[in-house]
């Protein structure tokens, strides 16, 4: 059983920090306004506005900002400002000893997958959810699911079915995130542990052959051997070579999982999409994939 951080209450503080790509204070304003509408207070990390090539400051500056937020008892949630790349560069230097005494929600997607997997291995839940940089472009459904997650209100989804789905019902802790990140952390302390779990994957801006290579690597690492279910979110803006790979991203995933019998849901509204619904990573979920509909229930 994983530990669920406390639900947020009116007046609680959310730290917005940049663990990866740089971002300006102005770009955060819609997210700050949103938190204030919900009765929450935003505290802006020292990394906001820093500029070190692609990154929001040096590795040490980003590590220190995240460490301070992890250690601050007044901070009830840590909202990563944006993705890109960089979180994996600092994760091994973090100290989670105070976090374990005072767990809080860690929020984000894409590059933040490394953090989700790491804290799940420590035994804690986190939120795969929208980030400050995406607030203005997200759907109302995505925003509402984020609010429900923060305040620990009942969270469940009923979505349309896909012709590629594999029918079945299952339960298990939900894990995963960005496929490229999951691929990159295999073999490390942060590596995704899939036995008896439901795996969620999504990705953006990848070549189709690389989707196949990543799926093959997960397969060869036995990530699918004892998996309870698979949820596939957005496979957005995929690329192909001059000589076509021969399958699209969905067909590649179908091909790499054809020997297993766990339920599979495709086209789930999460990932690099405007309709990026929140997922509670590490929490037991109930997945029902039928001919008519798909339900995902965290209650």
BADRENTOR-241166 format. One record per atom (N, C-alpha, C): residue in one letter; x, y, z. Coordinates in steps of 0.2 Angstrom, whole numbers, padded with zeros to 4 digits, always signed. Example, Ala and Ser with C-alpha at 12.3 -4.5 7.8 and 13.67 -1.06 7.14 Angstrom:
BEGIN
a+0066-0028+0039;a+0062-0022+0039;a+0066-0016+0039;s+0064-0011+0035;s+0068-0005+0036;s+0064+0000+0039;
This chain:
BEGIN
x+0004-0006+0000;x+0000+0000+0000;x+0004+0006+0000;x+0003+0011-0005;x+0007+0017-0005;x+0003+0022+0000;x+0007+0027+0002;x+0004+0032+0006;x+0002+0038+0002;x-0004+0040+0003;x-0007+0046+0000;x-0006+0052+0004;x-0003+0057+0001;x-0002+0064+0004;x-0009+0067+0006;x-0009+0071+0011;x-0015+0074+0014;x-0019+0078+0008;x-0025+0078+0008;x-0029+0082+0004;x-0028+0090+0005;x-0027+0094+0000;x-0026+0101+0001;x-0033+0104+0004;x-0032+0109+0008;x-0037+0113+0012;x-0036+0120+0009;x-0042+0124+0010;x-0042+0131+0009;x-0036+0134+0013;x-0032+0139+0009;x-0027+0142+0012;x-0020+0139+0012;x-0020+0133+0010;x-0014+0129+0009;x-0009+0132+0004;x-0003+0130+0005;x+0002+0133+0000;x+0005+0128-0005;x+0005+0130-0011;x+0008+0126-0017;x+0014+0129-0019;x+0020+0126-0019;x+0026+0128-0022;x+0026+0127-0029;x+0028+0132-0033;x+0029+0131-0040;x+0036+0132-0042;x+0039+0127-0044;x+0047+0127-0045;x+0048+0124-0052;x+0054+0125-0055;x+0056+0122-0061;x+0062+0117-0060;x+0060+0111-0062;x+0065+0106-0061;x+0069+0104-0067;x+0066+0107-0073;x+0069+0106-0079;x+0070+0112-0084;x+0066+0113-0088;x+0067+0118-0093;x+0065+0125-0090;x+0068+0130-0092;x+0067+0137-0089;x+0060+0140-0091;x+0058+0144-0087;x+0051+0147-0087;x+0051+0154-0084;x+0047+0159-0086;x+0047+0166-0083;x+0041+0166-0078;x+0042+0171-0074;x+0037+0173-0069;x+0030+0174-0073;x+0031+0178-0078;x+0025+0180-0082;x+0021+0174-0085;x+0024+0169-0087;x+0021+0163-0089;x+0017+0159-0084;x+0019+0160-0078;x+0016+0157-0072;x+0009+0160-0070;x+0008+0166-0072;x+0002+0170-0070;x-0005+0166-0070;x-0006+0163-0076;x-0013+0159-0076;x-0013+0154-0071;x-0008+0151-0069;x-0008+0145-0064;x-0008+0148-0057;x-0005+0154-0056;x-0006+0157-0050;x-0013+0159-0049;x-0016+0162-0054;x-0023+0165-0053;x-0028+0159-0052;x-0026+0153-0055;x-0030+0147-0054;x-0030+0145-0047;x-0024+0144-0044;x-0024+0142-0037;x-0027+0147-0033;x-0027+0153-0034;x-0030+0158-0030;x-0038+0158-0030;x-0040+0156-0036;x-0047+0155-0037;x-0050+0149-0033;x-0045+0144-0032;x-0047+0138-0028;x-0045+0139-0020;x-0043+0145-0018;x-0042+0147-0011;x-0035+0144-0009;x-0031+0143-0014;x-0024+0141-0012;x-0019+0147-0013;x-0013+0146-0010;x-0008+0151-0010;x-0002+0148-0014;x+0000+0152-0019;x+0006+0150-0023;x+0013+0153-0020;x+0018+0149-0019;x+0024+0152-0018;x+0029+0150-0023;x+0032+0155-0026;x+0036+0154-0032;x+0044+0153-0030;x+0046+0147-0033;x+0053+0145-0032;x+0058+0149-0035;x+0064+0148-0032;x+0070+0152-0034;x+0072+0151-0041;x+0070+0145-0044;x+0072+0143-0051;x+0068+0147-0056;x+0062+0150-0054;x+0058+0153-0059;x+0062+0160-0061;x+0063+0160-0068;x+0066+0166-0071;x+0074+0164-0072;x+0076+0159-0069;x+0084+0158-0070;x+0085+0155-0077;x+0091+0156-0080;x+0092+0154-0087;x+0099+0151-0087;x+0099+0145-0088;x+0105+0141-0090;x+0105+0137-0096;x+0105+0140-0102;x+0104+0137-0108;x+0097+0135-0108;x+0095+0128-0109;x+0088+0126-0109;x+0085+0126-0102;x+0090+0126-0097;x+0088+0124-0090;x+0086+0130-0086;x+0082+0129-0081;x+0080+0134-0076;x+0085+0134-0070;x+0091+0137-0072;x+0097+0137-0068;x+0101+0131-0068;x+0106+0130-0064;x+0111+0125-0064;x+0107+0119-0061;x+0111+0113-0062;x+0108+0107-0058;x+0107+0108-0051;x+0112+0111-0048;x+0112+0113-0041;x+0107+0118-0039;x+0106+0123-0043;x+0101+0127-0041;x+0094+0124-0042;x+0093+0120-0046;x+0086+0116-0047;x+0086+0111-0041;x+0091+0108-0040;x+0091+0103-0034;x+0089+0106-0028;x+0092+0112-0026;x+0091+0115-0020;x+0084+0118-0020;x+0081+0121-0025;x+0074+0123-0025;x+0070+0118-0023;x+0070+0112-0027;x+0066+0106-0025;x+0067+0104-0018;x+0073+0103-0016;x+0075+0101-0009;x+0071+0105-0004;x+0072+0112-0005;x+0069+0116+0000;x+0061+0115+0000;x+0058+0114-0006;x+0051+0113-0006;x+0049+0106-0003;x+0053+0101-0004;x+0052+0095-0001;x+0052+0095+0007;x+0057+0099+0009;x+0058+0100+0017;x+0054+0105+0020;x+0050+0109+0017;x+0046+0115+0020;x+0040+0112+0022;x+0038+0112+0029;x+0032+0109+0031;x+0026+0113+0029;x+0027+0120+0028;x+0022+0124+0026;x+0019+0123+0019;x+0023+0120+0015;x+0022+0118+0008;x+0018+0111+0007;x+0012+0111+0005;x+0007+0106+0005;x+0007+0102-0002;x+0010+0105-0007;x+0011+0102-0014;x+0016+0106-0018;x+0019+0102-0022;x+0025+0104-0026;x+0022+0104-0034;x+0021+0109-0037;x+0019+0109-0044;x+0025+0111-0048;x+0027+0106-0052;x+0033+0107-0057;x+0030+0112-0063;x+0034+0117-0064;x+0032+0122-0069;x+0031+0120-0076;x+0035+0116-0078;x+0035+0113-0085;x+0040+0107-0086;x+0039+0104-0091;x+0043+0098-0093;x+0049+0100-0097;x+0050+0096-0102;x+0056+0097-0106;x+0061+0092-0104;x+0067+0093-0101;x+0072+0089-0099;x+0076+0092-0093;x+0077+0088-0088;x+0082+0090-0083;x+0081+0087-0076;x+0075+0085-0075;x+0073+0082-0068;x+0078+0076-0066;x+0079+0072-0071;x+0083+0066-0070;x+0090+0068-0068;x+0092+0074-0070;x+0099+0076-0068;x+0100+0077-0061;x+0095+0078-0057;x+0095+0080-0050;x+0092+0075-0045;x+0089+0070-0048;x+0085+0066-0043;x+0089+0062-0038;x+0095+0060-0040;x+0099+0056-0036;x+0102+0060-0030;x+0102+0066-0031;x+0105+0071-0026;x+0100+0073-0021;x+0094+0071-0021;x+0089+0073-0017;x+0088+0069-0011;x+0086+0072-0005;x+0085+0069+0001;x+0078+0069+0003;x+0075+0063+0003;x+0068+0062+0004;x+0066+0061+0012;x+0071+0061+0016;x+0070+0060+0023;x+0064+0064+0026;x+0064+0070+0025;x+0059+0075+0028;x+0052+0074+0024;x+0053+0073+0018;x+0047+0071+0014;x+0043+0065+0017;x+0047+0060+0019;x+0043+0054+0022;x+0040+0056+0028;x+0042+0060+0032;x+0039+0062+0038;x+0033+0067+0037;x+0033+0070+0031;x+0028+0075+0029;x+0027+0075+0022;x+0024+0070+0019;x+0022+0069+0012;x+0018+0074+0009;x+0019+0076+0003;x+0015+0081+0000;x+0014+0079-0007;x+0009+0082-0011;x+0008+0080-0018;x+0014+0083-0022;x+0017+0079-0026;x+0022+0081-0032;x+0018+0080-0038;x+0017+0086-0042;x+0013+0086-0048;x+0016+0088-0054;x+0014+0085-0060;x+0017+0086-0066;x+0016+0080-0071;x+0019+0081-0077;x+0019+0076-0082;x+0025+0076-0086;x+0026+0072-0091;x+0031+0072-0096;x+0038+0071-0092;x+0042+0076-0091;x+0049+0075-0088;x+0048+0073-0081;x+0043+0075-0078;x+0041+0074-0071;x+0040+0066-0069;x+0039+0062-0075;x+0039+0055-0074;x+0044+0052-0070;x+0050+0055-0070;x+0056+0052-0066;x+0054+0053-0059;x+0051+0059-0057;x+0050+0060-0050;x+0044+0055-0048;x+0039+0055-0052;x+0033+0050-0050;x+0036+0043-0049;x+0040+0040-0053;x+0042+0034-0052;x+0047+0033-0046;x+0051+0038-0045;x+0055+0038-0039;x+0051+0038-0032;x+0046+0042-0032;x+0043+0043-0026;x+0038+0037-0025;x+0036+0034-0030;x+0032+0028-0030;x+0036+0022-0027;x+0042+0022-0029;x+0047+0016-0026;x+0048+0017-0019;x+0047+0024-0017;x+0048+0025-0010;x+0042+0024-0006;x+0036+0023-0010;x+0030+0021-0006;x+0025+0026-0006;x+0025+0031-0010;x+0021+0037-0010;x+0017+0039-0016;x+0011+0041-0016;x+0007+0043-0022;x+0009+0050-0024;x+0008+0052-0031;x+0009+0058-0034;x+0004+0059-0039;x+0004+0065-0042;x-0001+0067-0047;x+0002+0068-0054;x+0000+0064-0058;x+0002+0065-0066;x-0004+0070-0068;x-0002+0076-0069;x-0007+0081-0070;x-0004+0087-0074;x-0009+0091-0076;x-0007+0097-0079;x-0001+0101-0076;x+0002+0106-0079;x+0007+0110-0076;x+0006+0117-0078;x+0009+0121-0074;x+0008+0129-0074;x+0008+0131-0082;x+0013+0129-0085;x+0014+0131-0092;x+0008+0129-0097;x+0004+0124-0095;x-0001+0122-0099;x-0008+0124-0097;x-0009+0128-0091;x-0015+0130-0089;x-0020+0133-0094;x-0018+0138-0097;x-0022+0142-0102;x-0025+0137-0107;x-0021+0132-0109;x-0023+0128-0115;x-0027+0122-0113;x-0027+0121-0107;x-0031+0114-0105;x-0038+0115-0105;x-0042+0109-0106;x-0049+0109-0106;x-0052+0110-0099;x-0058+0112-0098;x-0061+0112-0092;x-0061+0105-0088;x-0062+0100-0092;x-0062+0093-0089;x-0055+0092-0086;x-0050+0094-0089;x-0043+0093-0086;x-0042+0097-0080;x-0044+0103-0080;x-0044+0108-0074;x-0048+0105-0069;x-0054+0103-0070;x-0058+0100-0065;x-0055+0094-0062;x-0052+0089-0066;x-0049+0083-0063;x-0043+0085-0059;x-0040+0090-0061;x-0034+0092-0057;x-0036+0095-0050;x-0041+0099-0050;x-0044+0101-0043;x-0047+0095-0039;x-0050+0091-0042;x-0053+0085-0038;x-0047+0081-0035;x-0042+0080-0039;x-0036+0077-0036;x-0033+0080-0030;x-0032+0087-0031;x-0028+0090-0026;x-0032+0090-0019;x-0039+0091-0020;x-0043+0091-0014;x-0046+0084-0012;x-0043+0079-0015;x-0045+0072-0014;x-0052+0070-0014;x-0055+0073-0019;x-0062+0072-0021;x-0063+0066-0025;x-0069+0062-0025;x-0069+0056-0029;x-0067+0057-0037;x-0063+0053-0039;x-0060+0054-0046;x-0062+0047-0050;x-0066+0048-0055;x-0067+0042-0060;x-0068+0045-0067;x-0067+0040-0072;x-0068+0042-0079;x-0072+0037-0082;x-0076+0040-0087;x-0079+0035-0092;x-0078+0038-0099;x-0074+0034-0103;x-0072+0037-0109;x-0075+0032-0115;x-0074+0035-0121;x-0076+0031-0127;x-0071+0026-0128;x-0073+0020-0131;x-0069+0014-0132;x-0065+0015-0139;x-0060+0012-0140;x-0056+0012-0146;x-0056+0005-0149;x-0056+0004-0155;x-0056-0002-0159;x-0050-0006-0157;x-0045-0003-0155;x-0038-0007-0153;x-0038-0009-0146;x-0043-0008-0142;x-0043-0010-0135;x-0044-0017-0134;x-0041-0020-0129;x-0042-0027-0127;x-0046-0027-0121;x-0052-0031-0121;x-0057-0031-0116;x-0055-0034-0110;x-0057-0032-0104;x-0056-0035-0098;x-0057-0030-0092;x-0056-0033-0086;x-0057-0029-0080;x-0051-0031-0076;x-0048-0026-0072;x-0042-0027-0068;x-0042-0021-0063;x-0038-0023-0058;x-0036-0018-0052;x-0029-0018-0051;x-0026-0012-0049;x-0019-0012-0047;x-0017-0005-0046;x-0011-0004-0043;x-0009+0003-0042;x-0007+0005-0049;x-0008+0012-0050;x-0007+0015-0057;x+0000+0018-0056;x+0004+0016-0061;x+0011+0019-0062;x+0012+0021-0069;x+0018+0024-0070;x+0020+0026-0077;x+0021+0033-0078;x+0019+0035-0085;x+0020+0042-0087;x+0023+0042-0094;x+0027+0046-0095;x+0030+0047-0102;x+0035+0041-0104;x+0033+0038-0109;x+0037+0032-0111;x+0044+0033-0112;x+0046+0039-0115;x+0053+0040-0116;x+0057+0041-0109;x+0054+0044-0104;x+0057+0044-0097;x+0057+0037-0094;x+0052+0033-0095;x+0052+0027-0092;x+0058+0023-0095;x+0058+0023-0101;x+0064+0020-0105;x+0071+0022-0102;x+0071+0029-0101;x+0078+0032-0099;x+0080+0030-0092;x+0075+0028-0087;x+0077+0027-0080;x+0077+0019-0079;x+0076+0015-0084;x+0077+0008-0082;x+0084+0006-0080;x+0084+0002-0075;x+0091+0000-0072;x+0093+0005-0066;x+0089+0010-0065;x+0091+0015-0060;x+0086+0014-0054;x+0088+0017-0048;x+0084+0017-0042;x+0077+0019-0044;x+0076+0023-0049;x+0069+0026-0050;x+0065+0022-0055;x+0068+0016-0057;x+0065+0012-0063;x+0058+0010-0061;x+0054+0010-0066;x+0047+0008-0064;x+0046+0001-0062;x+0042-0001-0057;x+0041-0007-0055;x+0034-0009-0057;x+0033-0014-0061;x+0027-0015-0064;x+0023-0021-0062;x+0026-0026-0058;x+0023-0032-0056;x+0016-0030-0052;x+0011-0033-0055;x+0004-0032-0051;x+0001-0025-0052;x+0004-0021-0056;x+0002-0014-0057;x-0002-0013-0064;x-0005-0007-0064;x-0007-0005-0071;x-0003+0001-0073;x+0000+0000-0079;x+0005+0005-0082;x+0001+0009-0087;x+0003+0016-0086;x+0001+0021-0090;x+0007+0024-0094;x+0006+0024-0101;x+0011+0027-0105;x+0008+0032-0110;x+0012+0037-0112;x+0011+0042-0117;x+0017+0045-0119;x+0017+0049-0125;x+0023+0052-0127;x+0022+0057-0133;x+0027+0061-0134;x+0026+0067-0139;x+0033+0067-0143;x+0032+0068-0150;x+0037+0071-0154;x+0043+0065-0154;x+0041+0059-0155;x+0045+0054-0156;x+0045+0050-0163;x+0050+0047-0165;x+0050+0044-0171;x+0047+0037-0170;x+0043+0034-0174;x+0040+0028-0173;x+0045+0022-0172;x+0050+0022-0175;x+0055+0016-0174;x+0057+0017-0166;x+0058+0023-0164;x+0060+0024-0157;x+0054+0021-0152;x+0048+0022-0154;x+0043+0020-0150;x+0043+0012-0149;x+0045+0009-0155;x+0046+0002-0155;x+0052+0000-0151;x+0057+0003-0151;x+0063+0002-0148;x+0062+0002-0140;x+0058+0007-0138;x+0057+0008-0131;x+0052+0003-0128;x+0047+0001-0132;x+0042-0004-0130;x+0046-0011-0130;x+0051-0012-0135;x+0055-0018-0135;x+0059-0018-0128;x+0062-0013-0126;x+0066-0013-0120;x+0062-0014-0114;x+0056-0011-0113;x+0052-0013-0108;x+0050-0020-0108;x+0048-0023-0114;x+0047-0030-0114;x+0052-0034-0112;x+0058-0033-0114;x+0064-0037-0113;x+0066-0036-0105;x+0064-0031-0102;x+0065-0030-0095;x+0059-0033-0091;x+0055-0037-0094;x+0050-0040-0091;x+0044-0035-0088;x+0044-0029-0090;x+0039-0024-0088;x+0032-0026-0089;x+0031-0031-0094;x+0024-0033-0096;x+0022-0040-0093;x+0027-0043-0090;x+0026-0050-0089;x+0021-0051-0083;x+0021-0047-0078;x+0016-0048-0073;x+0012-0042-0072;x+0011-0038-0078;x+0007-0032-0078;x-0001-0034-0077;x-0004-0030-0074;x-0012-0031-0073;x-0016-0027-0079;x-0013-0022-0081;x-0017-0018-0086;x-0012-0013-0089;x-0014-0010-0095;x-0011-0005-0099;x-0015+0000-0101;x-0014+0007-0100;x-0018+0012-0102;x-0013+0017-0106;x-0015+0018-0112;x-0011+0022-0117;x-0014+0029-0118;x-0011+0034-0116;x-0013+0041-0117;x-0012+0043-0124;x-0010+0050-0124;x-0009+0053-0131;x-0002+0051-0133;x-0002+0049-0140;x+0004+0047-0143;x+0004+0053-0149;x+0007+0059-0147;x+0006+0065-0150;x+0012+0067-0155;x+0010+0069-0161;x+0015+0072-0166;x+0021+0067-0167;x+0019+0061-0169;x+0024+0056-0170;x+0027+0057-0177;x+0033+0055-0178;x+0037+0056-0184;x+0039+0049-0187;x+0040+0049-0194;x+0042+0043-0197;x+0048+0045-0202;x+0052+0040-0204;x+0058+0041-0208;x+0055+0041-0215;x+0060+0043-0220;x+0059+0043-0227;x+0056+0036-0229;x+0060+0031-0227;x+0057+0024-0228;x+0053+0023-0222;x+0046+0022-0223;x+0041+0021-0217;x+0043+0015-0213;x+0041+0016-0206;x+0042+0010-0201;x+0037+0005-0203;x+0031+0007-0205;x+0026+0002-0207;x+0020+0001-0202;x+0021+0004-0196;x+0015+0004-0191;x+0015+0011-0188;x+0009+0013-0186;x+0009+0019-0182;x+0010+0017-0174;x+0010+0022-0170;x+0012+0021-0163;x+0007+0016-0160;x+0000+0016-0161;x-0004+0012-0158;x-0003+0005-0160;x-0002+0004-0167;x+0000-0003-0170;x+0006-0006-0167;x+0011-0001-0165;x+0017-0004-0162;x+0016-0006-0155;x+0012-0003-0151;x+0010-0005-0145;x+0006-0011-0145;x+0002-0012-0149;x-0002-0018-0150;x+0002-0024-0152;x+0007-0023-0156;x+0012-0028-0158;x+0016-0031-0153;x+0018-0026-0148;x+0023-0027-0143;x+0020-0030-0137;x+0013-0030-0137;x+0009-0033-0131;x+0005-0039-0133;x+0005-0041-0139;x+0000-0046-0142;x+0001-0053-0138;x+0006-0054-0135;x+0007-0061-0132;x+0004-0061-0125;x+0002-0055-0122;x+0000-0055-0115;x-0008-0054-0115;x-0011-0055-0110;x-0018-0055-0109;x-0021-0050-0105;x-0017-0045-0103;x-0020-0040-0098;x-0024-0035-0103;x-0029-0032-0099;x-0033-0027-0103;x-0029-0021-0105;x-0031-0018-0111;x-0028-0012-0114;x-0033-0007-0116;x-0032-0001-0113;x-0036+0005-0115;x-0031+0010-0119;x-0034+0011-0125;x-0030+0016-0130;x-0034+0023-0130;x-0031+0028-0132;x-0034+0035-0132;x-0036+0038-0126;x-0033+0036-0120;x-0035+0039-0114;x-0033+0046-0114;x-0038+0051-0111;x-0036+0058-0112;x-0031+0060-0106;x-0025+0059-0107;x-0020+0061-0103;x-0013+0061-0107;x-0009+0065-0105;x-0002+0066-0108;x-0002+0073-0112;x+0002+0073-0117;x+0003+0080-0121;x-0003+0081-0125;x-0009+0083-0121;x-0015+0084-0124;x-0018+0090-0121;x-0023+0094-0124;x-0026+0099-0120;x-0031+0096-0115;x-0033+0090-0117;x-0038+0087-0112;x-0033+0082-0108;x-0029+0084-0104;x-0024+0080-0100;x-0027+0079-0093;x-0031+0074-0092;x-0034+0072-0086;x-0029+0070-0080;x-0031+0071-0074;x-0026+0069-0069;x-0027+0062-0067;x-0021+0059-0066;x-0020+0052-0064;x-0017+0052-0057;x-0019+0048-0052;x-0016+0047-0046;x-0011+0042-0046;x-0005+0043-0047;x+0001+0038-0048;x+0002+0035-0041;x+0002+0028-0041;x+0003+0024-0035;x-0003+0022-0031;x-0009+0025-0033;x-0015+0023-0030;x-0019+0017-0034;x-0022+0013-0030;x-0025+0008-0033;x-0031+0010-0037;x-0031+0008-0044;x-0037+0010-0048;x-0040+0004-0051;x-0046+0004-0053;x-0050-0001-0056;x-0052+0001-0063;x-0049-0003-0068;x-0050-0002-0075;x-0055-0007-0078;x-0060-0005-0081;x-0065-0009-0085;x-0065-0007-0092;x-0062-0012-0096;x-0062-0010-0103;x-0067-0015-0107;x-0073-0012-0109;x-0078-0016-0112;x-0079-0014-0119;x-0083-0017-0123;x-0085-0016-0130;x-0088-0009-0130;x-0092-0007-0125;x-0096+0000-0126;x-0092+0006-0123;x-0088+0005-0118;x-0085+0010-0114;x-0079+0008-0110;x-0075+0013-0108;x-0070+0011-0103;x-0071+0016-0097;x-0070+0012-0091;x-0070+0016-0085;x-0064+0015-0081;x-0062+0021-0078;x-0056+0021-0073;x-0058+0024-0067;x-0058+0020-0061;x-0061+0022-0055;x-0055+0022-0049;x-0054+0028-0046;x-0049+0028-0041;x-0052+0027-0034;x-0059+0026-0033;x-0062+0027-0027;x-0063+0020-0024;
